[in-house]
Amino acid sequence: MRKEKKLIDVRQIGMILFGTFVLSFTYYHINFQNGLAEGGFVGMALLGKYLFNLPPGLTSFLLDLPVFAIAWFLKGRAFMVNTLIGSAAFSGFYELCERFSPLQFQFHHNLLLAALLSGVLTGIGAGLVLRYGGATGGDDILSLCLSQWSGLKIGTVFILLDAVVLGISLIYLPLMETLFTILAVSIAGKVITWTVSYGRKDLRPVRVPLAIDKKTARA
């Protein structure tokens, strides 16, 4: 029994790492290289930089901290360990892409294609992390909580939160890039819901996935 549990854990962590790799690869090579904006806590941190000259790293940390503290009590230690692994892996993979990747994906003259690729790939990456019991930051955890409390699909909550942040960010972001980012976020939200719920007939699609309840076994 212990051996089987260890295998399940290794597979779980492996899928979380794979999801964070897909997410970080896409954020750098598609979003960053083509000027697409950011939603969630990252977008809020950039907004704070623009409006109040606050350091984005510190702002992101301060936004994440209370959500992480709440999640520790509500979701349990296993979820938080997976989230810390996911968050650290995302930062590490992004740093590796930024420093060492020779790949260039230039879609400045076809932002529609950039938005489609970003939406599909970030949706798959984030969805895998959520499906296997983790998150990549405080905004993911907030979306999970709001999904559970409201009964909305997890992807819908992601879309709404990101759309609000991006809408406010229009005060300093270019309109065209922001609109295509909203399209990417909308696609990602749908793909997240599909990735989380695919093949799980015991789950009602309008509800939050297995990661929410710490008593629920994960595969």
C-alpha beads as a LAMMPS data file, in Angstrom:
LAMMPS data file: protein, C-alpha beads

219 atoms
218 bonds

1 atom types
1 bond types

-500.0 500.0 xlo xhi
-500.0 500.0 ylo yhi
-500.0 500.0 zlo zhi

Masses

1 110.0

Atoms # bond

1 1 1 0.000 0.000 0.000
2 1 1 2.783 2.414 0.861
3 1 1 4.538 1.679 -2.411
4 1 1 1.367 2.420 -4.398
5 1 1 0.835 5.674 -2.540
6 1 1 4.409 6.734 -3.301
7 1 1 3.875 6.079 -7.012
8 1 1 0.706 8.160 -6.990
9 1 1 2.546 10.995 -5.250
10 1 1 5.413 10.930 -7.746
11 1 1 2.977 11.060 -10.652
12 1 1 1.078 13.901 -8.994
13 1 1 4.183 16.021 -8.480
14 1 1 5.384 15.163 -11.972
15 1 1 2.155 16.431 -13.524
16 1 1 2.280 19.609 -11.433
17 1 1 5.840 20.226 -12.622
18 1 1 4.842 19.563 -16.223
19 1 1 1.905 21.955 -15.916
20 1 1 4.097 24.715 -14.485
21 1 1 6.629 24.185 -17.262
22 1 1 3.951 24.586 -19.952
23 1 1 2.627 27.670 -18.153
24 1 1 6.011 29.386 -17.727
25 1 1 7.119 28.474 -21.268
26 1 1 3.974 30.066 -22.684
27 1 1 4.076 33.175 -20.503
28 1 1 7.626 33.928 -21.628
29 1 1 7.615 32.824 -25.263
30 1 1 4.077 33.871 -26.212
31 1 1 2.840 36.514 -23.749
32 1 1 6.062 38.344 -22.946
33 1 1 7.663 38.153 -26.386
34 1 1 4.499 39.464 -28.049
35 1 1 3.508 42.146 -25.566
36 1 1 0.368 40.512 -24.194
37 1 1 -0.663 41.907 -20.818
38 1 1 -1.097 40.085 -17.503
39 1 1 -4.138 39.458 -15.349
40 1 1 -4.434 38.150 -11.803
41 1 1 -2.071 39.211 -9.037
42 1 1 0.754 39.851 -11.520
43 1 1 -1.451 42.336 -13.347
44 1 1 -2.387 43.978 -10.039
45 1 1 1.302 44.233 -9.104
46 1 1 2.083 45.928 -12.429
47 1 1 -0.856 48.277 -11.865
48 1 1 0.566 49.168 -8.455
49 1 1 3.912 49.880 -10.088
50 1 1 2.291 52.230 -12.596
51 1 1 -0.008 54.069 -10.171
52 1 1 2.064 54.183 -6.976
53 1 1 5.577 53.105 -8.050
54 1 1 5.381 50.038 -5.820
55 1 1 7.876 47.229 -6.512
56 1 1 5.960 44.434 -8.335
57 1 1 7.800 41.644 -6.535
58 1 1 6.855 42.992 -3.123
59 1 1 3.284 43.695 -4.197
60 1 1 2.844 40.149 -5.530
61 1 1 4.241 38.725 -2.297
62 1 1 1.923 40.848 -0.143
63 1 1 -1.079 39.802 -2.239
64 1 1 -0.118 36.118 -2.070
65 1 1 0.654 36.038 1.656
66 1 1 -2.852 36.330 3.171
67 1 1 -4.330 33.987 0.552
68 1 1 -1.655 31.387 1.303
69 1 1 -2.310 31.729 5.028
70 1 1 -6.051 31.221 4.564
71 1 1 -5.487 28.275 2.207
72 1 1 -3.254 26.584 4.777
73 1 1 -6.203 26.367 7.171
74 1 1 -8.967 25.737 4.629
75 1 1 -7.276 23.349 2.209
76 1 1 -4.777 21.537 4.375
77 1 1 -1.055 20.918 4.357
78 1 1 -0.947 18.651 1.296
79 1 1 -2.547 21.282 -0.915
80 1 1 -0.182 23.973 0.336
81 1 1 2.895 21.770 -0.201
82 1 1 1.771 21.142 -3.779
83 1 1 1.126 24.859 -4.221
84 1 1 4.554 25.827 -2.922
85 1 1 6.122 23.300 -5.292
86 1 1 4.049 24.673 -8.174
87 1 1 4.834 28.288 -7.345
88 1 1 8.583 27.645 -6.974
89 1 1 8.674 25.536 -10.138
90 1 1 6.872 28.216 -12.135
91 1 1 9.362 30.880 -11.024
92 1 1 12.299 28.581 -11.714
93 1 1 11.118 27.503 -15.165
94 1 1 10.337 31.086 -16.149
95 1 1 13.794 32.195 -15.035
96 1 1 15.388 29.417 -17.095
97 1 1 13.362 30.411 -20.177
98 1 1 14.274 34.063 -19.733
99 1 1 17.977 33.400 -19.268
100 1 1 18.709 30.521 -21.607
101 1 1 15.976 29.956 -24.169
102 1 1 17.051 30.790 -27.753
103 1 1 13.477 30.423 -29.044
104 1 1 11.643 33.396 -30.480
105 1 1 7.927 33.387 -31.284
106 1 1 7.216 36.684 -32.986
107 1 1 3.495 37.200 -33.596
108 1 1 3.369 40.996 -33.368
109 1 1 1.646 41.125 -36.734
110 1 1 -0.744 38.317 -35.805
111 1 1 -1.842 38.882 -32.228
112 1 1 -4.905 36.722 -32.823
113 1 1 -2.645 33.690 -33.244
114 1 1 -0.661 34.713 -30.155
115 1 1 -3.890 34.980 -28.138
116 1 1 -5.104 31.575 -29.335
117 1 1 -1.801 29.875 -28.494
118 1 1 -1.579 31.622 -25.141
119 1 1 -5.139 30.706 -24.200
120 1 1 -4.839 27.034 -25.092
121 1 1 -1.377 26.449 -23.614
122 1 1 -1.825 28.438 -20.389
123 1 1 -5.202 26.776 -19.927
124 1 1 -3.642 23.334 -20.210
125 1 1 -0.722 24.237 -17.933
126 1 1 -2.806 25.859 -15.196
127 1 1 -5.492 23.179 -15.529
128 1 1 -2.992 20.374 -14.959
129 1 1 -1.628 22.043 -11.840
130 1 1 -5.144 22.473 -10.460
131 1 1 -6.245 18.987 -11.496
132 1 1 -3.396 17.393 -9.583
133 1 1 -3.906 19.306 -6.362
134 1 1 -1.793 22.431 -6.525
135 1 1 -1.729 26.064 -7.625
136 1 1 0.902 28.462 -8.930
137 1 1 0.026 31.499 -6.823
138 1 1 -2.431 33.287 -4.600
139 1 1 -4.717 34.270 -7.474
140 1 1 -5.157 30.574 -8.377
141 1 1 -6.122 29.800 -4.789
142 1 1 -8.506 32.756 -4.685
143 1 1 -10.162 31.494 -7.861
144 1 1 -10.522 28.025 -6.343
145 1 1 -12.156 29.438 -3.220
146 1 1 -14.525 31.700 -5.144
147 1 1 -15.457 28.801 -7.418
148 1 1 -16.323 26.634 -4.442
149 1 1 -18.331 29.323 -2.691
150 1 1 -20.188 30.569 -5.768
151 1 1 -20.702 27.329 -7.676
152 1 1 -19.230 28.885 -10.830
153 1 1 -16.872 26.890 -13.011
154 1 1 -13.239 27.405 -12.061
155 1 1 -12.396 28.689 -15.533
156 1 1 -15.216 31.234 -15.380
157 1 1 -13.832 32.650 -12.152
158 1 1 -10.371 32.960 -13.716
159 1 1 -11.887 34.858 -16.646
160 1 1 -13.832 37.254 -14.424
161 1 1 -10.912 38.069 -12.124
162 1 1 -8.460 38.578 -14.976
163 1 1 -10.954 40.651 -16.973
164 1 1 -11.447 43.017 -14.026
165 1 1 -7.699 43.516 -13.580
166 1 1 -7.116 43.963 -17.305
167 1 1 -10.023 46.382 -17.574
168 1 1 -8.507 48.596 -14.879
169 1 1 -5.061 48.229 -16.478
170 1 1 -6.352 49.911 -19.637
171 1 1 -5.403 53.212 -17.984
172 1 1 -1.766 52.461 -18.913
173 1 1 -1.775 49.425 -21.243
174 1 1 -2.205 49.616 -25.039
175 1 1 -5.803 48.898 -26.014
176 1 1 -5.062 46.337 -28.751
177 1 1 -2.732 44.170 -26.640
178 1 1 -5.165 44.310 -23.724
179 1 1 -8.117 43.209 -25.869
180 1 1 -6.154 40.276 -27.249
181 1 1 -5.053 39.412 -23.715
182 1 1 -8.705 39.320 -22.638
183 1 1 -9.352 36.942 -25.551
184 1 1 -6.439 34.755 -24.414
185 1 1 -7.734 34.766 -20.843
186 1 1 -11.229 33.816 -22.009
187 1 1 -9.875 30.863 -23.984
188 1 1 -7.634 29.830 -21.082
189 1 1 -10.596 29.832 -18.690
190 1 1 -12.522 27.415 -20.897
191 1 1 -9.481 25.170 -21.357
192 1 1 -8.807 25.168 -17.593
193 1 1 -12.341 23.950 -16.900
194 1 1 -12.020 21.255 -19.565
195 1 1 -8.573 20.124 -18.354
196 1 1 -9.663 19.905 -14.735
197 1 1 -12.908 18.035 -15.370
198 1 1 -12.011 15.863 -18.393
199 1 1 -12.711 12.183 -17.752
200 1 1 -14.125 12.771 -14.278
201 1 1 -17.727 11.743 -14.608
202 1 1 -18.227 11.895 -10.857
203 1 1 -17.666 15.663 -10.900
204 1 1 -20.356 18.135 -11.827
205 1 1 -18.738 20.557 -14.272
206 1 1 -20.078 23.642 -12.527
207 1 1 -18.282 22.756 -9.334
208 1 1 -14.708 23.251 -8.317
209 1 1 -12.385 20.271 -8.892
210 1 1 -10.996 17.732 -6.484
211 1 1 -8.262 19.989 -5.137
212 1 1 -10.699 21.867 -2.955
213 1 1 -11.588 19.230 -0.423
214 1 1 -8.593 17.920 1.477
215 1 1 -10.569 14.756 2.324
216 1 1 -10.933 13.953 -1.369
217 1 1 -8.323 11.530 -2.715
218 1 1 -6.278 12.689 -5.660
219 1 1 -4.781 10.685 -8.476

Bonds

1 1 1 2
2 1 2 3
3 1 3 4
4 1 4 5
5 1 5 6
6 1 6 7
7 1 7 8
8 1 8 9
9 1 9 10
10 1 10 11
11 1 11 12
12 1 12 13
13 1 13 14
14 1 14 15
15 1 15 16
16 1 16 17
17 1 17 18
18 1 18 19
19 1 19 20
20 1 20 21
21 1 21 22
22 1 22 23
23 1 23 24
24 1 24 25
25 1 25 26
26 1 26 27
27 1 27 28
28 1 28 29
29 1 29 30
30 1 30 31
31 1 31 32
32 1 32 33
33 1 33 34
34 1 34 35
35 1 35 36
36 1 36 37
37 1 37 38
38 1 38 39
39 1 39 40
40 1 40 41
41 1 41 42
42 1 42 43
43 1 43 44
44 1 44 45
45 1 45 46
46 1 46 47
47 1 47 48
48 1 48 49
49 1 49 50
50 1 50 51
51 1 51 52
52 1 52 53
53 1 53 54
54 1 54 55
55 1 55 56
56 1 56 57
57 1 57 58
58 1 58 59
59 1 59 60
60 1 60 61
61 1 61 62
62 1 62 63
63 1 63 64
64 1 64 65
65 1 65 66
66 1 66 67
67 1 67 68
68 1 68 69
69 1 69 70
70 1 70 71
71 1 71 72
72 1 72 73
73 1 73 74
74 1 74 75
75 1 75 76
76 1 76 77
77 1 77 78
78 1 78 79
79 1 79 80
80 1 80 81
81 1 81 82
82 1 82 83
83 1 83 84
84 1 84 85
85 1 85 86
86 1 86 87
87 1 87 88
88 1 88 89
89 1 89 90
90 1 90 91
91 1 91 92
92 1 92 93
93 1 93 94
94 1 94 95
95 1 95 96
96 1 96 97
97 1 97 98
98 1 98 99
99 1 99 100
100 1 100 101
101 1 101 102
102 1 102 103
103 1 103 104
104 1 104 105
105 1 105 106
106 1 106 107
107 1 107 108
108 1 108 109
109 1 109 110
110 1 110 111
111 1 111 112
112 1 112 113
113 1 113 114
114 1 114 115
115 1 115 116
116 1 116 117
117 1 117 118
118 1 118 119
119 1 119 120
120 1 120 121
121 1 121 122
122 1 122 123
123 1 123 124
124 1 124 125
125 1 125 126
126 1 126 127
127 1 127 128
128 1 128 129
129 1 129 130
130 1 130 131
131 1 131 132
132 1 132 133
133 1 133 134
134 1 134 135
135 1 135 136
136 1 136 137
137 1 137 138
138 1 138 139
139 1 139 140
140 1 140 141
141 1 141 142
142 1 142 143
143 1 143 144
144 1 144 145
145 1 145 146
146 1 146 147
147 1 147 148
148 1 148 149
149 1 149 150
150 1 150 151
151 1 151 152
152 1 152 153
153 1 153 154
154 1 154 155
155 1 155 156
156 1 156 157
157 1 157 158
158 1 158 159
159 1 159 160
160 1 160 161
161 1 161 162
162 1 162 163
163 1 163 164
164 1 164 165
165 1 165 166
166 1 166 167
167 1 167 168
168 1 168 169
169 1 169 170
170 1 170 171
171 1 171 172
172 1 172 173
173 1 173 174
174 1 174 175
175 1 175 176
176 1 176 177
177 1 177 178
178 1 178 179
179 1 179 180
180 1 180 181
181 1 181 182
182 1 182 183
183 1 183 184
184 1 184 185
185 1 185 186
186 1 186 187
187 1 187 188
188 1 188 189
189 1 189 190
190 1 190 191
191 1 191 192
192 1 192 193
193 1 193 194
194 1 194 195
195 1 195 196
196 1 196 197
197 1 197 198
198 1 198 199
199 1 199 200
200 1 200 201
201 1 201 202
202 1 202 203
203 1 203 204
204 1 204 205
205 1 205 206
206 1 206 207
207 1 207 208
208 1 208 209
209 1 209 210
210 1 210 211
211 1 211 212
212 1 212 213
213 1 213 214
214 1 214 215
215 1 215 216
216 1 216 217
217 1 217 218
218 1 218 219
